[in-house]
C-alpha cells in the first residue's frame, strides 16, 4: 500500500507530461471549426465610422468570399495586411469584421495601410466573432457561393499560406 502512495505522484506526473507533449505538438492553425460546412452566422454590422454601409451576412450569397476578422490593435493583423491588399487586387472579395476596435483607430489603420475590404462591419461588442468561434486574431474564413463556410485560417495569412492552401480552395470553389 505504501508503495502505491509513492508511485501515484510519479504516475500523475507522467500522465501530465504526455498530455502536454500531445497538446504542444498540435498546430493551433489547424484546429477544426464547428462551422465548416455550415452557413456563416447571420449578422448585420454597422460601418466602422458610423457612415452608411457596414457588412451583413446576406452579402456573402452569390460569390466566393473571404471574411477577415481583424483589429487595429492586433500586431499580426498589421503583418498580414499587405497580403490582403494583394489578394484584393486579384478581384477576390474580402469582407472585414473589425473586432472591438475604436472607430478612429480602425479608420486610421486603413488610411495608413490601404483598404482591401469590399465591406467592413464593426463588431464592437464581439458577439459576431463569438458566433464565428474566433479565438485568435486575425482569423480568416472562406465561404462558397451559398455563404457556407468552407475553410478557417487562424493567425495571419502569409504568402505561402495563400499560395499553398487558401488560393487553391478559393479557385476550386470558383470552378463549382
Secondary structure by P-SEA (a helix, b strand, c coil): caaaaaaaaaaaaaaaaaaaaaaaaccccccccccccccccccccccccccccccccccccccbbbbbbbbcccaaaaaaaaaaaaaaaaccbbbbbcccccaaaaaaaaaaccccccbbbbcccaaaaaaaccccccbbbbbcccccccccccccccaaaaacccaaaaaaaaac
